Amino acid sequence: MIKIKIIFLVTAVLLLAGCEKDGLIEKAMSLFNDDPVTEKEKEKPIPRPVQRLDFEAGGFVLYQMPAKDGRTLYARTDVGGVYKKQGSGDWKFISEFAITPACLMVQGIDINPFNQSELIIACGTDYLKDDIGRGLWKSADEGATWTQVLGPNTGNGELNYGGNVLRIKIGGPCIKWHPSVQGRIYTGGLANEQTGRPNIYASNQNGEQGTWDIISTESTITGNVVCIQIHADFPDEIWVGTDKGLWRTTDNGNTWSEQLFPGQIDGTYQILLKKDNKGGLKAFISTGNLYRIENNASSIRDLTQRYGKGSGYGNMIIGLVFSNYGENKLVAKEMGILAKSTTDDGETWSKPLKYNLEKEHNPKHTLATQDKIYTSNVLGSQNPVNPDIWYMSGGAGPFLSTNNGETWRFHGNGIDMVVVYDVSFSMTGDIYVPISDWGMARTNDDSFPKIINYSRQSTLSPPPPEKNGDSYMPNVCRVLISQNNPERIYLIGGSVFTYYPVICKSEKRGEPNSYHIMNPSGIISYPRSGTGHDAIISDGDITSDGINDHLIVLMGGGQFKRKIYDAQNPSAYWYGVYHSSDNGESFAKSEFPGESENIYKHSIVGGLFSPTDYIESDPANPSKVYLYLEGGNDDGVMAGGLFISTDYGRTFTFRNYVVDNPAANYRSRGAINIDHGGTGVLWAGIDNYGLSKSDNSGASFTKLSGWESALTVDAKGNVVAAFGRRTGDAYNKIYLSKDGGETWEHIYFEGHGVIPSVRKINIRENKDGELWISTSGQGLFIYRFD
């Protein structure tokens, strides 16, 4: 049993957050072992003060769930955990039990209808199958403390959820307290990969640890569980919807139906049940279309044409909710901003409901032209005390209506769950923060912690092929600042929607509307590339010969890691390293002469969501560039390791495998860092291997004792920061050393926990005593140390 106290001593200002799409953080981020938490882990370190950047809104908030008192509200997110809001107070993070990334990816949340102090969440995602935090967590005190009641620590290692899987997370609920049988609770998770079948669990003792039984053994249920629904007047009848179909039991799981109406319902998002005039149950099912099932589940009616759903992006009918605390008025919502209501079970429908914004409350991160709430608009709820108050959520955070849906505003001061790729500091004083979905945010020391502006608006006409009104470049992986002209910056990255590689340039320090999309020769980029490449600029760095900017960029996979060269498809050789010596106007593939070429071609490059630092230019020698690539023994070729260029990135030669035994040790996802204090010391962190140091420009490395894994590292003189596992750790932590790596201190932020999804750590170059921590779902932390 793990029980971690949540203490609300939050010194931060809440910030706007971003959305990590579809659970695409690299699988390697999980690699937490299944060892039990040791006594060492139970000793909480001294909490440290921390400040946060105020992004003034939130990312993908999946659902706002009100408690019975009408003033307590919980929000589940796809990558940021669970938050709580009481009355007019700020949103507070209450997921300090989250010691691993899967804990932050919440598929379901429910409140005990007989005791509003009790809540339960279901967390996990498909690419973190071995993460020790996945499963069910329960709180008996409104989120102050938590216990894992079902999951790896209870002997149920088979259980996982899809908290960051788009098809699954926008449905629900996957965890449900019975509305009329006190102490009864149900849940279902992802399907077993071998059998394709999920387990449905039930507890009759309020979900306590050790009280769960599997009730789906006799069923034919297949697919990932998306939705479980029960009606108060039918205590033993359970409806289960998966991404493959629909099933039900009328005897609490002793027997189950075959798949219901497989010709129409091949995947379920949401289910609503109501009592019909014959004393039976009527069901409304959303699958993207809308269906009504009645007559003891013997007949089905397609209501889609009567509803008259829209066309274009996101026109699937998903959201279902009864309004005004009864079953007489059903509201159905498309994924977007279209919703309609019916009072005759779908025979006739109202005019489309409007989601007009009160624009004075419109977050800066949304498009300047946004008139409707920018949201997925699929999971809505109504205040149980005041029917004029409605809540809606989606890709831009939480929204609120206080006038029964007539107009909407952003709810509160935001939820701090933005996904931050990196941070760059300019000699001008500007601080550039690349964030998922919203491009790049800019601040400086004078405006901190407030954001000055965002670079998200589309920069070219006509709009990109996805035609979603979004930027060409919603995902900026890194901001490169010219060393010749600090007014000039480059944004490198692409689009999470279509995986186009993109480079934008501004000559005005990133002021809004100052960017233009570059279309350099020699590199695939929008708009020439077309769809299907699954390529994106995942990393890069910049250096200078005193006249021109030299850009070195890494073309990686969009969603997935990719081998640089595929002999079966030699014409598709777009992954790998490219170099520009003319301010980004043209690029050529970097060369790897001699034996270096074979090692390079068999290496692997990361994708959009690889939280690593592969490329580093030497601050003391502008012509020297370091490159780290992943790889191992591939058909007899020992791939991966450290490459070095001495001509600004034109050519690279292989230098070192970094690991002690390259024949046995895989060069896994890693990060390199050249001490930006100018000492020439090079650091390398490798996932599931450890932390290494070179005092001779990478000719040889010494592995530091006490490190089992390191995902990111940064150094400035004797100050070194790293994120990873030291001996005895069951999960990754942030560590800081002030004596060159001789001793280490675990940095713990009270009220925010151990920060399990760190993407990048930066010791600030031009200001002493600041550690900037970019995360995948908890925003950006600034820790000030002596």
VENCOR-V429139 format. One record per pair of residues at least 4 apart in sequence whose C-alpha atoms are under 6 Angstrom apart, sorted by the first residue. I is the first residue (numbers start at 1). J is the second residue. D is the distance in Angstrom with one decimal. If there is no record, write none. Layout:
BEGIN
[[I:J:D] [I:J:D]]
END
This chain:
BEGIN
[[2:147:5.5] [3:146:5.3] [3:147:4.8] [4:97:5.5] [4:145:5.7] [4:146:5.9] [5:145:4.5] [6:96:5.7] [6:144:4.8] [6:145:5.6] [7:751:5.3] [8:751:5.1] [9:751:5.7] [10:751:5.5] [12:51:4.8] [12:52:5.2] [13:52:6.0] [13:54:5.7] [14:54:5.6] [14:416:5.3] [15:54:3.9] [15:55:3.9] [15:56:4.6] [15:57:5.7] [15:414:5.7] [15:415:5.8] [15:416:4.3] [16:55:3.6] [16:56:4.4] [16:57:3.3] [16:58:4.1] [16:414:5.5] [16:415:5.8] [16:416:5.4] [16:418:5.9] [17:58:4.0] [17:59:4.1] [17:416:5.3] [17:417:4.2] [17:418:2.7] [18:59:3.9] [18:418:3.7] [18:419:4.9] [18:436:5.4] [19:59:5.0] [19:60:5.0] [19:436:6.0] [22:164:5.5] [22:165:4.7] [22:166:5.0] [23:164:4.5] [23:165:5.4] [25:609:4.7] [26:610:5.6] [27:127:5.4] [30:128:5.7] [30:131:5.9] [32:731:5.5] [37:41:5.9] [37:730:5.9] [47:748:5.1] [47:749:5.3] [47:750:5.3] [48:749:5.4] [50:782:5.7] [50:783:4.8] [51:781:5.9] [51:782:5.2] [52:780:5.8] [52:781:4.7] [52:782:5.9] [53:449:4.7] [54:449:5.3] [54:450:5.2] [56:413:5.8] [56:414:5.3] [57:414:3.7] [57:415:5.8] [58:396:5.9] [58:397:4.2] [58:414:5.1] [58:415:4.6] [59:395:5.6] [59:396:4.9] [59:397:4.7] [59:418:5.8] [60:77:6.0] [60:394:5.3] [60:395:4.2] [60:396:5.9] [60:397:5.5] [61:77:4.5] [61:393:5.5] [61:394:5.2] [61:397:4.9] [62:76:5.7] [62:77:5.2] [62:393:5.8] [62:394:5.7] [63:75:5.5] [63:76:5.5] [63:379:5.7] [63:393:5.7] [64:74:5.6] [64:75:4.4] [65:73:5.6] [65:74:5.1] [66:72:5.9] [66:73:4.3] [67:72:5.4] [68:384:6.0] [70:383:5.7] [70:384:5.6] [70:385:5.2] [71:86:5.4] [71:87:4.8] [72:85:5.9] [72:86:4.5] [73:84:5.7] [73:85:5.1] [74:83:5.6] [74:84:4.5] [75:82:5.7] [75:83:5.1] [76:82:4.8] [77:81:5.6] [77:106:6.0] [78:105:4.7] [78:106:5.6] [78:163:5.6] [78:164:5.0] [79:104:5.2] [79:105:4.6] [79:777:4.9] [80:104:5.0] [80:417:5.1] [80:777:4.6] [80:778:5.6] [81:95:5.7] [81:104:3.9] [81:105:6.0] [82:94:5.8] [82:95:5.6] [83:92:5.2] [83:93:4.5] [83:94:5.4] [84:91:5.4] [84:92:5.1] [85:90:6.0] [85:91:4.7] [94:143:5.8] [96:752:5.9] [96:753:4.8] [98:103:4.9] [99:756:5.4] [100:133:5.8] [100:756:4.8] [101:756:5.3] [101:757:5.3] [102:124:4.5] [102:133:6.0] [102:134:5.5] [103:123:5.5] [103:133:5.2] [103:134:5.8] [105:123:5.3] [105:124:5.5] [105:163:4.5] [105:164:5.7] [106:122:5.8] [106:123:4.2] [106:163:4.4] [107:122:5.6] [107:123:5.6] [107:162:5.9] [107:163:3.9] [107:169:5.3] [108:121:5.5] [108:122:4.9] [108:173:5.8] [108:174:5.6] [108:175:5.8] [109:120:5.7] [109:121:4.4] [110:119:5.7] [110:120:5.5] [111:116:6.0] [111:118:5.9] [111:119:4.4] [112:116:5.6] [112:118:5.5] [117:140:5.6] [117:141:5.1] [117:142:4.7] [118:139:5.5] [118:140:4.3] [118:142:6.0] [119:138:5.9] [119:139:5.4] [120:137:5.7] [120:138:4.3] [121:136:5.7] [121:137:5.4] [122:135:5.7] [122:136:4.7] [123:134:5.4] [123:135:5.5] [123:161:5.6] [123:163:5.7] [124:134:4.6] [124:160:5.5] [124:161:4.5] [124:162:5.6] [124:163:5.4] [125:161:5.2] [125:162:4.2] [125:163:5.2] [125:164:5.8] [126:162:5.8] [132:152:5.9] [134:160:6.0] [135:150:5.6] [135:151:4.4] [135:160:5.8] [136:148:5.8] [136:149:5.7] [136:150:5.0] [137:147:5.5] [137:148:4.3] [137:149:5.7] [138:146:5.4] [138:147:5.4] [139:143:5.3] [139:145:5.8] [139:146:4.6] [149:208:5.9] [149:209:4.3] [150:154:5.6] [151:156:4.7] [151:157:5.6] [151:159:5.8] [152:156:5.1] [152:157:4.3] [160:189:5.6] [160:190:5.6] [161:189:4.9] [161:190:5.3] [162:168:6.0] [163:169:5.5] [165:169:5.7] [168:226:5.5] [171:226:5.7] [171:269:4.4] [171:270:5.4] [172:226:5.2] [172:227:4.1] [172:270:5.6] [173:227:4.8] [173:228:5.8] [174:187:5.5] [174:188:5.9] [174:226:5.6] [174:227:4.8] [174:228:5.5] [175:186:5.8] [175:187:4.4] [176:185:5.7] [176:186:5.3] [177:185:4.2] [178:184:5.4] [178:185:5.6] [179:232:5.2] [180:232:5.0] [183:204:5.3] [183:205:5.1] [183:206:4.0] [184:203:5.6] [184:204:4.3] [184:206:5.8] [185:202:5.7] [185:203:5.4] [186:201:5.6] [186:202:4.5] [187:200:5.8] [187:201:5.3] [188:199:5.8] [188:200:4.5] [188:225:5.5] [189:225:5.3] [190:198:5.7] [190:224:4.3] [190:225:5.9] [191:196:5.2] [191:197:4.7] [191:198:3.9] [191:223:5.4] [191:224:4.8] [192:196:5.1] [192:197:5.4] [192:198:5.9] [196:222:5.7] [196:223:5.9] [197:222:4.4] [197:223:5.8] [199:216:5.9] [200:214:5.6] [200:215:5.7] [200:216:5.3] [201:213:5.4] [201:214:4.5] [201:215:5.9] [202:212:5.4] [202:213:5.4] [203:207:5.2] [203:211:5.5] [203:212:4.6] [215:253:5.1] [219:256:5.3] [223:242:5.4] [223:243:5.6] [223:244:5.1] [224:242:5.2] [224:243:5.7] [225:242:4.3] [226:241:5.8] [226:242:4.9] [227:240:5.8] [227:241:4.9] [227:270:5.9] [228:239:5.7] [228:240:4.7] [229:239:5.2] [230:238:5.2] [236:250:5.4] [236:251:5.0] [236:252:4.5] [237:249:5.5] [237:250:4.0] [238:248:5.5] [238:249:5.3] [239:247:5.9] [239:248:4.3] [240:246:5.9] [240:247:5.3] [240:248:5.9] [241:245:5.9] [241:246:4.5] [241:268:5.1] [242:267:5.8] [242:268:5.5] [243:267:4.1] [243:268:5.5] [244:266:5.0] [244:267:4.3] [245:265:5.5] [245:266:4.5] [245:267:4.4] [245:268:6.0] [246:259:5.6] [246:260:5.4] [247:257:5.9] [247:259:5.2] [247:260:5.8] [248:256:5.9] [248:257:5.6] [249:253:5.6] [249:256:4.6] [261:265:5.8] [262:266:5.6] [267:287:5.8] [268:287:4.7] [269:286:5.5] [269:287:5.4] [269:318:6.0] [270:285:5.9] [270:286:5.4] [271:284:5.7] [271:285:4.8] [272:283:5.7] [272:284:5.2] [273:282:5.7] [273:283:4.6] [274:281:5.7] [274:282:5.3] [275:280:5.7] [275:281:4.7] [276:280:5.4] [276:281:5.6] [276:282:5.9] [282:293:5.8] [282:294:4.7] [283:292:5.7] [283:293:5.0] [284:291:5.7] [284:292:4.6] [285:290:5.8] [285:291:5.2] [286:290:4.7] [286:318:5.3] [288:316:4.1] [288:317:4.4] [288:318:5.7] [289:304:5.5] [289:317:5.5] [290:303:5.4] [290:304:5.1] [291:301:5.5] [291:302:4.6] [291:303:5.4] [292:300:5.6] [292:301:5.1] [293:297:5.7] [293:299:5.8] [293:300:4.5] [294:299:5.6] [310:315:5.6] [311:315:5.6] [314:335:4.9] [314:336:5.8] [315:334:5.5] [315:335:5.7] [316:334:5.3] [316:335:5.7] [317:333:5.6] [317:334:4.1] [318:333:6.0] [318:334:5.6] [318:378:5.8] [319:332:5.5] [319:333:4.6] [319:378:4.1] [319:379:5.6] [320:331:5.8] [320:332:4.7] [321:330:5.9] [321:331:5.3] [322:327:5.7] [322:329:5.6] [322:330:4.6] [323:329:5.7] [328:343:5.7] [329:342:5.7] [329:343:4.7] [330:341:5.5] [330:342:5.4] [331:340:5.7] [331:341:4.3] [332:339:5.7] [332:340:5.6] [333:338:6.0] [333:339:4.2] [333:378:6.0] [334:338:5.5] [335:376:5.1] [335:377:5.7] [335:378:5.8] [336:376:5.1] [336:377:5.6] [339:352:5.5] [339:353:5.3] [340:350:5.5] [340:352:5.0] [340:353:5.7] [341:349:5.6] [341:350:5.3] [342:346:5.5] [342:349:4.8] [355:372:5.3] [355:373:5.9] [356:371:5.9] [356:372:4.7] [356:407:5.1] [356:408:5.9] [357:371:5.6] [357:372:5.3] [357:373:5.8] [357:407:5.8] [357:408:4.8] [357:409:5.7] [358:408:5.9] [358:409:5.4] [361:409:5.6] [361:410:5.9] [374:396:5.7] [375:393:6.0] [375:394:4.1] [375:395:5.0] [375:396:5.7] [376:394:4.4] [376:395:5.9] [377:394:6.0] [380:391:5.6] [380:392:4.7] [381:390:5.9] [381:391:5.3] [382:390:4.5] [383:387:5.8] [383:389:5.5] [388:402:5.5] [388:403:5.0] [388:404:4.1] [389:401:5.5] [389:402:4.4] [389:404:5.8] [390:400:5.9] [390:401:5.1] [391:399:5.8] [391:400:4.8] [392:399:5.1] [393:397:5.7] [393:398:4.6] [393:399:5.8] [398:411:5.5] [399:409:5.6] [399:410:4.5] [399:411:4.8] [400:408:5.5] [400:409:5.4] [400:411:5.2] [401:405:5.4] [401:407:6.0] [401:408:4.6] [416:778:6.0] [416:779:5.7] [417:777:4.5] [417:778:4.2] [417:779:5.0] [418:777:5.2] [418:778:6.0] [418:779:4.6] [419:435:5.5] [419:436:5.4] [419:776:4.5] [419:777:4.7] [419:779:5.9] [420:434:6.0] [420:435:4.5] [420:774:5.2] [420:775:5.5] [421:434:5.5] [421:435:5.8] [421:477:5.6] [422:434:5.9] [422:760:6.0] [422:774:5.9] [423:432:5.7] [423:433:4.7] [424:431:5.8] [424:432:5.1] [425:431:4.8] [426:430:5.3] [429:444:5.7] [430:443:6.0] [430:444:4.8] [431:442:5.7] [431:443:5.2] [431:444:5.3] [432:442:4.8] [433:440:5.5] [433:441:5.0] [434:439:6.0] [434:440:4.3] [434:476:5.1] [435:439:5.6] [435:440:5.6] [436:475:5.0] [437:474:4.4] [437:475:5.4] [438:456:5.4] [438:474:5.0] [439:455:5.7] [439:456:5.1] [439:474:4.3] [439:475:5.2] [439:476:5.2] [440:454:5.6] [440:455:5.2] [441:453:6.0] [441:454:4.4] [442:451:5.8] [442:452:5.6] [442:453:5.6] [443:451:4.9] [443:452:5.2] [444:448:5.7] [455:512:5.9] [456:471:5.5] [457:471:5.3] [458:471:4.1] [458:472:5.9] [463:467:5.9] [473:494:4.9] [473:495:5.2] [474:495:5.6] [475:493:5.8] [475:494:5.5] [475:495:5.6] [476:492:5.7] [476:493:4.7] [477:492:6.0] [477:493:4.9] [478:492:5.7] [479:490:5.7] [479:491:4.9] [480:489:5.6] [480:490:5.0] [481:489:4.6] [482:486:5.3] [482:488:5.6] [482:489:5.9] [487:507:5.5] [487:508:5.3] [487:509:4.6] [488:506:5.6] [488:507:4.3] [488:509:5.8] [489:505:5.8] [489:506:5.5] [490:504:5.6] [490:505:4.5] [491:503:5.6] [491:504:5.0] [492:503:4.7] [493:501:5.9] [493:502:5.5] [493:536:6.0] [493:537:4.6] [493:538:5.9] [494:500:5.3] [494:501:4.6] [494:502:4.7] [494:536:5.7] [495:499:5.0] [495:500:5.6] [499:534:5.4] [499:535:5.7] [499:536:5.8] [499:558:5.3] [500:526:5.7] [500:536:5.8] [501:525:4.8] [501:536:4.2] [501:537:5.4] [502:525:5.5] [502:526:6.0] [503:518:5.6] [504:516:5.5] [504:517:4.6] [504:518:5.6] [505:515:5.3] [505:516:5.6] [506:510:5.5] [506:514:5.4] [506:515:4.5] [520:585:4.9] [520:586:4.6] [521:586:4.7] [522:587:4.8] [522:588:5.3] [523:587:5.9] [524:529:5.6] [525:529:5.6] [534:557:5.5] [534:558:4.6] [535:556:5.6] [535:557:4.5] [535:558:4.7] [536:555:5.6] [536:556:5.4] [536:557:5.9] [536:558:5.2] [537:554:5.7] [537:555:4.5] [537:556:5.9] [538:554:5.9] [538:556:5.5] [538:607:5.9] [538:608:5.2] [539:553:5.8] [539:554:5.2] [540:552:5.4] [540:553:4.0] [540:554:5.8] [540:615:5.9] [541:552:5.5] [542:550:5.6] [542:551:4.7] [543:550:5.2] [543:622:5.7] [544:548:5.9] [544:549:4.9] [544:550:5.4] [548:582:5.7] [548:583:5.8] [549:583:4.6] [550:580:5.4] [550:581:4.5] [551:579:5.8] [551:580:5.0] [552:578:5.8] [552:579:4.6] [553:577:5.8] [553:578:5.4] [554:576:5.5] [554:577:4.6] [555:575:4.9] [555:576:5.1] [556:575:5.6] [556:605:5.3] [556:606:5.4] [556:607:4.9] [557:561:5.4] [557:562:5.6] [557:607:4.3] [558:607:5.0] [558:608:5.3] [559:607:5.7] [560:607:5.2] [561:605:5.6] [561:606:4.5] [561:607:5.3] [562:604:5.5] [562:605:5.5] [563:603:5.8] [563:604:4.3] [564:575:5.0] [564:576:5.6] [564:601:5.3] [564:603:6.0] [564:604:5.7] [565:573:5.8] [565:601:5.1] [566:570:5.9] [577:590:5.7] [578:588:5.5] [578:589:4.3] [578:590:5.1] [579:587:5.3] [579:588:5.5] [579:590:5.8] [579:649:5.9] [580:584:5.4] [580:586:5.8] [580:587:4.5] [590:650:5.0] [590:651:5.4] [591:651:4.5] [592:596:5.3] [592:597:4.6] [592:651:5.7] [592:652:5.1] [592:653:5.8] [593:597:5.7] [596:653:5.5] [596:654:5.1] [599:639:4.5] [602:639:5.5] [603:630:5.7] [603:631:4.8] [603:639:5.0] [603:640:5.0] [604:630:5.1] [604:631:5.7] [606:610:5.6] [611:759:4.4] [612:671:5.2] [613:671:4.7] [613:672:6.0] [614:627:5.6] [614:628:5.0] [614:671:5.6] [615:626:5.7] [615:627:4.7] [616:625:5.8] [616:626:5.1] [617:624:6.0] [617:625:4.3] [618:622:5.8] [618:624:5.6] [619:678:6.0] [620:678:5.3] [623:646:5.2] [623:647:5.1] [623:648:4.4] [624:645:5.4] [624:646:4.4] [624:648:5.9] [625:644:5.8] [625:645:5.0] [626:643:6.0] [626:644:4.7] [627:642:5.7] [627:643:5.0] [628:641:5.5] [628:642:4.6] [629:640:4.9] [629:641:5.3] [630:640:4.6] [630:667:5.3] [630:668:5.2] [630:669:5.6] [631:639:4.8] [631:640:4.0] [631:667:5.2] [632:638:5.5] [632:639:5.0] [632:666:4.9] [632:667:5.9] [633:637:5.5] [633:638:4.5] [640:667:5.9] [641:656:6.0] [641:657:4.3] [642:655:5.6] [642:656:5.1] [643:652:5.8] [643:653:5.4] [643:654:4.3] [643:655:5.2] [644:652:5.2] [644:653:5.5] [645:649:5.3] [645:651:5.6] [645:652:4.4] [661:665:5.6] [668:686:5.9] [668:687:5.7] [669:686:6.0] [669:687:5.6] [670:685:5.3] [670:686:4.1] [670:687:5.8] [670:711:5.9] [671:684:5.7] [671:685:5.2] [671:712:5.3] [672:683:5.6] [672:684:4.4] [673:682:5.8] [673:683:5.1] [673:714:5.7] [674:682:4.5] [675:681:5.5] [675:715:5.0] [675:716:5.2] [676:716:5.6] [677:716:5.0] [677:717:5.6] [681:694:5.9] [681:695:5.0] [682:693:5.9] [682:694:5.1] [683:692:5.8] [683:693:4.6] [684:691:5.9] [684:692:5.2] [685:690:5.9] [685:691:4.5] [685:710:4.7] [685:711:5.8] [686:690:5.4] [686:710:5.2] [687:709:4.8] [687:710:5.2] [687:711:5.4] [688:708:6.0] [688:709:4.3] [689:708:5.3] [689:709:4.8] [690:707:4.8] [690:708:4.5] [690:709:3.9] [690:710:5.2] [691:703:6.0] [691:704:5.8] [691:707:5.9] [691:710:5.7] [692:701:6.0] [692:702:5.4] [692:703:4.2] [692:704:5.6] [693:701:5.3] [693:702:5.3] [694:698:5.4] [694:700:5.9] [694:701:4.5] [706:726:5.4] [706:727:5.2] [707:726:4.3] [707:727:6.0] [708:725:5.5] [708:726:5.4] [709:724:5.2] [709:725:5.1] [710:723:5.7] [710:724:4.1] [711:723:5.8] [711:724:5.7] [712:722:5.7] [712:723:5.5] [712:760:5.9] [713:721:5.7] [713:722:4.3] [714:720:5.8] [714:721:5.4] [714:762:5.8] [715:719:5.7] [715:720:4.3] [718:738:5.5] [718:739:5.0] [718:740:4.1] [719:737:5.6] [719:738:4.4] [719:740:5.9] [720:736:5.9] [720:737:5.1] [721:735:5.7] [721:736:4.5] [722:734:5.9] [722:735:5.4] [723:733:5.5] [723:734:4.5] [724:732:4.4] [724:733:5.4] [725:729:5.5] [725:732:4.8] [734:746:5.8] [734:747:5.5] [735:745:5.4] [735:746:4.5] [735:747:5.7] [736:744:5.5] [736:745:5.2] [737:741:5.4] [737:743:5.8] [737:744:4.6] [748:754:5.5] [749:753:5.4] [757:775:5.5] [757:776:5.2] [758:774:6.0] [758:775:4.3] [759:774:5.5] [759:775:5.0] [760:774:5.1] [761:772:5.9] [761:773:4.8] [762:771:5.8] [762:772:5.0] [763:770:6.0] [763:771:4.6] [764:770:5.7] [769:784:5.5] [769:785:5.0] [769:786:5.8] [770:783:5.8] [770:784:4.6] [771:782:5.7] [771:783:5.1] [772:781:5.8] [772:782:4.6] [773:780:5.6] [773:781:5.0] [774:780:4.8] [775:779:5.6]]
END
